[in-house]
């Protein structure tokens, strides 16, 4: 079943500058929603949205509690941004890092 999550209350945002292959600059915003308890479970999820490029669909990551859901969502955001880079050929930049890092940790490699 494909669930349509709502972003709900936004607790954090990060603005990125997306530079397209032809040099056009677009502002892309990563929005993070408040940890929320699943309807039929004691587990929690954190919704997020990447707005300004792609589908702008709201995705989420889950965990046993709000803290774990917050920890789990960061590498998922990183993976979504990587997929958008690959699909668009663009180059995102964040003012918090001059080396090209967007500040979202990648998933641990096993």
N, C-alpha and C positions, 0 to 999 in steps of 0.2 A: 504494500500500500504506500503510495506517495503522499506524504503529508505536506500541506502548505503551512509553514511556520510563519508567524508574525514576528516582526522585530520587537514590538513592544517598547518599553522604556529604554532609551539609549543611554548607556553608562559610559561609553568612551567612543571617540572617533579619531581617526588618523587620516590626514589629507596627504595624498600622493600626487606628484606631477607625472602624468603619463605622456611620454614623448613617442609619437608615432614614427614609423619608418621615414615619413616625408618631413619630419621635424615639427609637426603640429603638437602643441601642448594642451593637455586636457587635465582638469582636476578630477581625481578619482578619490572617493571617500570610503574608507573601511569603517563600518558602524558595528558596534558591539552592543547587544542587548543585555538586559539584566538576567542573571541566572533565575530560572523558573522551574518549578516542579512539574514533571510530566503529569498529565491528568489522571492516569490510572496506575501510578507507581510512586514510590518514595524517591526515585532517582530524579536528577535535575538535568536541564539542558541550557545551553547558552546559544541564543540565535545571533547570527551575524549576516551582514550584507555588504557587498562590494558594489557601490553605486557610481555610475559615470562611465562604465564600460561593461560589456557583456550583458547577461540576462537580468542582472540586478535581483535575482531570486534570493530569498532568505534561506540560509542553510543553518545547521546547528551541530553542536557536539554535545554529547551526554556524559554524565558521570554519576557517581554515587551521591555526591553532594555538590553544592555550588562551586566549591573550590576546585574539585576535580574536573568539573565541566569547564571551568575557566582555563585550567591547565591544558585540557585536551583541545580546546578550540584554537589555540595559537598556531600549532603546526598545520591544522586544517586550513586556516586562513593563508598561511604560507604556501601550501599546496595549490589552493585556488588561484592565488596570484601568479604562481609559476605557470599554471595551465593557461591563464589569460595572456601572459607574456608569450608563450609558445603559439597560441592561437592568433594573436594580433601582431606579433612581430614588434611590439612596442617595448619601451624601456621605462619602467617606473623609477621614480626617485622620491626619496623622503628627506626632508630638511634635517632630520636628526642624525643622518649618517652620510658622509661624503664618499664612502667606499662602494656604495651600491646596495648595501643591506637595507631591507625595509623594516627591520626591527621585530620581525616575527620569527620565532625559532622554528627550525625544520624538525620534522619527525625524527626520533631516534632511529638509527639504522641498526638492524639486528643481524 
